[in-house]
């Protein structure tokens, strides 16, 4: 790829008791000194299945080369680069047997074609905890990754996609009474930058 490589980065709005979202905080930090390559577009998505699906399809129609979805995962102590997205969707308020396929009769799962293990190693080399993960859950994080892969497969776009779960930002937990794992937002943004630098070097 070249400097003209188009990358879409998405993040989520706050939800539940969290007044901020670590994913959007990382994007905001990244944009303070945005890399000149690749060409980056950022999007903030609502925490709503229907609206995300609509917004995502509109964005994917612009044929990005790479899509990096970001989301927060309270409780994580390290960055998780998700490898597999499942054709299942449901909220944390539902029982597992109430989940429904994201795409009726669609493939059971998609696996990211991005070099996640290499990226995780590079991020760790920068002193930031990171690993490849093989289960993105059953909520919107998994859904955005699955729907992106399915759209690409259906339209033959060749878009490569992945989902990155970020720990809560340290600023989100300073007022918490319980011990909750977190990571400085600067480190989360640096991890995203490492992935973008790798993409620019392809």
Secondary structure, 3 states (H helix, E strand, C coil): CCCCCEEEEEEECCECCECCCHHHHHHHHHHHHCCCCCEEEEEEECCCHHHHHHHHHHHHCCCCCEEEEEEECCCCCCEEEECEEECCECCCCCCHHHCECCCCCCCCEEECCCCHHHHHHHHHHCCCCEEEECCCCCCHHHHHHHHHHHHHHHHCCCCEEEEEEECCEHHHHCCCCCCCCCECHHHHHHHHHHHHHHHHCC
